Amino acid sequence: MSKRKKKEHHEEHVDESWLLPYADLLTLLVALFIVLFAMSSVDAEKFQKLSKSFNDVFTGGTGVMEFPSPIPEGSREATDVSKDNLPESGQEQEQPQPQDQEAQAALEQLANEELRKQADQEELSSLQEKVNSYITNNDLTDKLETSLTTEGLLVTIRDNVLFQSGSADVRRQDYDVAGEIAELLVMDPPRNIMISGHTDNVPISNARFSSNWELSVMRAVNFMKIILENDQLDPGKFSAKGFGEFQPAAANDTADGRAKNRRVEILILPRTES
């Protein structure tokens, strides 16, 4: 007797795959309503709670509805922003504060000052080229030299160009050199110019000078007098100083070093604002 095969009956299940996107859609709709509702409040603490709720939902939370409302009941009216406090459309932006204007003015002043200094250095550099050309053309490279420093343009003249040893009087044969140097100092507008005398450290004591300091002062003054014989120069722009042996340009332990220290310097100063 043959056995009949029993037919296996399988229960048919309804396809529920649509539930996942449907649940996501509901979650997003709930989130949208919460955002629209919360937009009427600018309370920072409540906004932080709302942000935490969203963060938990979209990073593994189970649903928005499991979290308490970020806005407690009964406090909605208190958290509403008054319409009077809201900026009107087309309202002008806040005017700059006085301190901002002062800071801007200070920056502009600094920028203008830097431009002025740059222009001044370029003018001094051009003057240096002019003096160097005179030195080269008159074969005075071993007696005069120039250097451009932060203090201004410095023209150094060895004492053997202008003075006898131990004397503060400019030699007659050097008057022409002094006069030509004076021509180089004519500028428009004029600059402040300081003439200084320097000596080596060998002590001096004669009928006229009891120290190197006195000798250096008188050399600067006498040279300045020759310079100011040029009536195109303004005496009010000139000053004279004597430093003796106290600002050496080289060591005094050699003859060459002492010769470099015996000098007269012309410092052409940068322009200053009046």
C-alpha positions in Angstrom: 0.0 0.0 0.0 1.6 3.2 -1.1 2.1 6.0 1.3 0.8 9.3 0.3 3.1 12.2 0.6 1.8 14.7 3.0 1.7 18.1 1.5 3.5 20.7 3.5 1.5 23.8 4.0 3.5 27.0 4.5 2.0 30.1 5.9 2.1 33.0 3.6 3.5 36.2 5.3 2.6 39.7 4.2 5.5 41.7 2.8 6.3 44.3 5.5 9.4 45.9 4.0 7.4 49.1 3.4 7.3 49.7 7.2 11.0 50.8 7.3 10.7 53.8 5.0 7.3 54.6 6.4 8.8 54.7 9.9 11.6 56.9 8.7 9.2 59.2 7.0 7.1 59.5 10.2 10.3 60.3 12.2 11.3 63.0 9.8 7.9 64.5 9.9 7.9 64.6 13.7 11.4 66.2 13.6 10.2 68.8 11.1 7.3 69.8 13.3 9.6 70.1 16.3 11.9 72.3 14.4 9.1 74.5 13.2 7.8 74.8 16.7 11.2 75.5 18.2 12.0 78.3 15.7 9.8 80.6 17.8 12.2 80.3 20.7 15.8 81.6 21.0 16.5 80.2 24.5 20.0 78.7 24.3 19.4 76.1 26.9 16.3 74.8 25.2 17.9 74.8 21.8 20.7 72.7 23.3 18.2 70.1 24.5 16.6 70.0 21.0 20.1 69.6 19.4 20.8 66.7 21.7 17.5 65.0 20.8 18.3 65.2 17.1 21.8 64.0 17.6 20.6 60.9 19.5 18.0 60.2 16.8 20.3 60.4 13.9 23.3 58.6 15.5 21.5 55.5 16.8 18.6 56.7 18.9 15.4 54.8 18.7 13.0 57.7 18.0 12.2 61.3 18.7 9.1 60.4 20.7 11.1 58.7 23.4 12.7 62.1 24.5 10.9 64.7 26.6 9.8 67.9 24.9 12.7 70.4 24.9 10.2 73.2 25.8 8.5 72.6 29.1 4.7 73.1 29.3 3.6 76.5 30.5 6.7 78.3 29.4 6.1 78.7 25.7 4.6 82.2 26.1 7.5 83.3 28.3 10.1 82.2 25.8 8.5 83.9 22.8 10.5 86.7 21.4 8.8 90.1 21.3 8.2 91.4 17.8 9.5 94.7 19.0 12.9 93.2 19.6 13.2 91.6 16.2 15.3 93.6 13.6 13.1 95.1 10.9 13.7 94.2 7.3 16.0 96.8 5.7 17.2 98.0 9.0 20.7 99.6 8.7 23.6 97.7 10.2 25.1 98.9 13.4 27.4 101.9 13.1 31.1 101.3 13.9 31.9 101.9 17.5 34.3 104.8 18.4 37.0 102.4 19.5 36.8 100.7 16.1 37.2 104.0 14.4 40.2 104.8 16.6 41.8 101.5 15.8 41.3 102.1 12.1 42.8 105.6 12.3 45.8 104.2 14.2 46.4 101.5 11.5 46.2 104.2 8.8 48.6 106.4 10.7 51.1 103.5 10.9 50.8 102.7 7.2 51.4 106.4 6.3 54.4 106.5 8.7 55.9 103.4 7.0 55.4 104.9 3.6 57.0 108.2 4.8 60.0 106.4 6.2 60.4 104.4 3.0 60.3 107.5 0.9 62.8 109.2 3.2 65.2 106.3 3.0 65.0 106.4 -0.8 65.8 110.1 -0.8 68.8 109.6 1.5 70.0 106.7 -0.7 69.9 109.1 -3.7 71.9 111.7 -1.8 74.4 109.0 -0.9 75.0 108.2 -4.6 75.5 111.9 -5.2 78.1 112.2 -2.5 79.8 109.0 -3.6 80.1 110.3 -7.1 81.8 113.4 -5.8 84.2 111.3 -3.7 85.1 109.1 -6.7 85.5 112.0 -9.2 87.8 113.9 -6.8 89.9 110.8 -5.9 88.9 111.1 -2.2 88.0 107.5 -1.5 90.8 107.2 1.1 89.7 110.4 2.9 85.9 110.5 2.7 83.3 107.7 3.0 79.6 107.4 3.4 77.2 104.9 5.1 73.4 104.8 5.2 72.2 103.9 8.7 68.9 104.0 10.7 70.1 107.3 12.1 70.5 108.8 8.7 73.2 109.3 6.0 76.7 109.5 7.6 79.6 111.2 5.8 82.9 110.6 7.5 85.9 112.9 6.8 89.4 112.0 8.1 91.0 114.7 10.1 94.1 114.8 7.8 91.8 116.3 5.1 90.9 119.4 7.1 93.2 119.8 10.1 96.8 119.8 11.1 97.7 117.5 14.0 96.5 118.9 17.3 94.8 121.9 15.5 91.1 122.7 15.3 91.5 125.2 12.4 90.5 124.1 8.9 93.5 124.4 6.6 93.3 126.9 3.8 94.0 124.4 1.1 90.9 122.4 2.3 88.4 125.3 2.1 87.5 124.2 -1.4 86.7 120.7 -0.2 84.6 122.1 2.6 82.8 124.4 0.1 82.0 121.5 -2.2 80.7 119.4 0.6 78.4 122.4 1.6 77.0 122.3 -2.0 76.1 118.7 -1.5 74.1 119.5 1.6 71.8 121.9 -0.1 68.4 120.2 -0.1 64.8 121.3 -0.7 63.3 121.1 1.8 66.3 121.2 4.1 67.2 118.5 6.6 68.6 118.7 10.1 72.4 118.1 10.0 74.6 117.3 12.9 78.4 117.7 12.7 80.5 115.9 15.3 84.2 115.8 16.1 86.1 112.7 17.2 89.7 112.0 18.3 91.9 109.0 19.2 92.8 108.3 22.8 96.3 109.8 22.8 96.2 112.6 25.4 96.6 116.1 24.3 97.6 119.1 26.3 98.7 122.4 24.8 98.1 126.1 25.1 94.7 125.9 23.4 93.2 122.5 24.4 93.5 120.7 27.7 91.7 117.5 26.5 90.7 115.6 23.3 87.1 116.5 24.1 87.8 120.2 23.7 89.7 119.6 20.5 86.8 117.5 19.0 84.2 120.2 19.9 86.2 123.0 18.3 86.9 121.0 15.1 83.2 120.4 14.7 82.3 124.0 15.3 85.0 125.4 13.0 84.1 123.0 10.2 80.4 124.0 10.6 81.3 127.6 10.2 83.0 127.0 6.9 80.0 124.9 5.7 77.6 127.7 6.7 79.4 130.2 4.5 77.1 128.8 1.8 74.0 131.1 2.1 71.7 128.4 0.6 72.0 126.5 3.9 69.8 127.2 6.9 72.0 127.6 10.1 68.9 126.7 12.2 69.2 123.1 10.8 72.8 122.6 11.9 74.2 121.5 15.3 77.8 120.7 16.4 79.0 118.1 19.0 82.3 116.9 20.3 82.8 113.3 21.5 86.6 113.3 22.1 87.9 109.7 22.1 84.7 108.2 23.6 83.1 107.0 20.3 85.9 105.3 18.5 85.3 103.9 15.0 88.3 101.4 15.4 90.7 100.1 18.0 93.3 102.6 19.2 96.0 100.0 19.5 97.3 100.6 16.0 98.3 103.7 14.0 95.7 102.9 11.3 93.0 102.5 14.0 93.9 105.8 15.6 93.8 107.5 12.2 90.2 106.3 11.6 89.2 107.6 15.0 90.5 111.1 14.2 87.6 112.3 12.1 84.7 114.7 11.5 81.3 113.2 10.8 78.3 114.8 9.0 75.1 113.1 9.9 72.2 114.0 7.6 69.1 113.1 9.7 65.8 111.7 8.5 62.9 114.1 8.1 60.6 114.5 11.1 57.0 115.6 10.9 56.4 119.1 12.1 
